[in-house]
Amino acid sequence: MIEVCVGETFNLTLDSNITTGFSWRMPVAPAGGIVVFLGSKYLPPSVPRLGAGGREVWSFRALKTGQTRIRLDYVRPWEKDVPPAATEVYRIVVKPSAGEGI
């Protein structure tokens, strides 16, 4: 579970290796308009080695109080009808900001 306050941004960081053709994808947007996806970027390994993996960082902003889930699938985008090599699901709880009260 990840807890944030309204207005805060947060990141999800996942191991990734684009040299294998795999990358993380979000099959559906988070429900309820509680968070919004800001973007993602790939960070290569700190020591460049042939075939070494890096990390993907996915950024979101909390828009309103509530709970939602973010699902990310590790896939090769060109492969159709193939299950993801991995799936991560995050439960996101957005609380009121300090100025909003409870």
C-alpha distance (Angstrom), angle and dihedral (degrees) to the residues before:
residue distance angle dihedral
M1 . . .
I2 3.78 . .
E3 3.81 118.9 .
V4 3.80 121.5 -161.3
C5 3.79 136.8 158.0
V6 3.79 126.8 -115.9
G7 3.80 109.8 -80.7
E8 3.81 95.5 23.1
T9 3.77 123.5 121.4
F10 3.78 121.9 -140.5
N11 3.78 137.6 -176.5
L12 3.77 134.8 -138.9
T13 3.82 111.7 -154.0
L14 3.80 120.0 -162.4
D15 3.79 134.2 177.7
S16 3.79 110.3 -107.7
N17 3.78 139.1 171.2
I18 3.78 113.2 -162.0
T19 3.81 91.5 -178.9
T20 3.82 86.8 75.6
G21 3.81 92.3 52.9
F22 3.79 92.8 -110.6
S23 3.79 124.3 126.4
W24 3.79 136.4 160.7
R25 3.81 118.8 -95.6
M26 3.79 132.1 -175.6
P27 3.83 105.4 -136.6
V28 3.83 93.5 -166.3
A29 3.78 133.1 15.7
P30 3.82 116.5 -108.9
A31 3.82 110.3 -86.8
G32 3.78 128.2 -113.8
G33 3.80 101.1 28.0
I34 3.81 88.0 -93.8
V35 3.80 94.9 130.0
V36 3.79 132.7 17.0
F37 3.80 127.2 -147.1
L38 3.82 111.5 -120.2
G39 3.79 101.0 -178.6
S40 3.77 146.3 -74.1
K41 3.77 136.4 -118.4
Y42 3.78 137.7 -171.6
L43 3.79 118.7 -124.6
P44 3.81 112.4 -158.5
P45 3.80 120.0 -138.2
S46 3.80 115.4 -77.7
V47 3.80 90.2 -124.1
P48 3.81 108.7 46.3
R49 3.79 109.4 -133.2
L50 3.77 128.2 159.3
G51 3.81 108.2 -91.8
A52 3.81 94.9 4.9
G53 3.77 117.2 145.8
G54 3.77 128.9 -128.6
R55 3.78 134.4 -174.0
E56 3.77 137.8 -88.4
V57 3.79 118.6 -140.2
W58 3.81 117.3 -156.6
S59 3.82 116.6 -165.6
F60 3.80 127.4 -155.2
R61 3.83 138.0 172.0
A62 3.80 124.7 -141.9
L63 3.81 109.5 -126.3
K64 3.79 105.4 176.0
T65 3.79 141.5 -2.4
G66 3.77 118.9 -79.9
Q67 3.78 141.8 73.8
T68 3.79 131.8 -77.0
R69 3.78 140.4 156.4
I70 3.77 130.5 -120.8
R71 3.79 116.8 -154.0
L72 3.80 121.7 -165.9
D73 3.81 123.7 -174.6
Y74 3.81 124.9 -159.1
V75 3.80 104.1 -138.2
R76 3.76 146.5 146.6
P77 3.82 99.5 -114.4
W78 3.80 94.6 -143.9
E79 3.81 94.5 54.3
K80 3.79 109.4 92.6
D81 3.82 124.2 -162.2
V82 3.81 91.5 12.4
P83 3.81 118.0 125.2
P84 3.82 116.6 -119.5
A85 3.79 116.9 -90.4
A86 3.83 86.3 -132.6
T87 3.79 138.8 0.8
E88 3.80 128.6 -158.0
V89 3.80 122.4 -167.5
Y90 3.78 121.0 -168.7
R91 3.80 125.4 -166.0
I92 3.80 109.0 -143.3
V93 3.80 121.8 -160.8
V94 3.80 116.1 -169.6
K95 3.79 115.7 -161.9
P96 3.80 127.9 -168.8
S97 3.78 115.6 -83.7
A98 3.83 117.8 -109.3
G99 3.81 91.0 -95.7
E100 3.81 95.5 50.3
G101 3.79 99.0 60.9
I102 3.76 121.7 -149.7
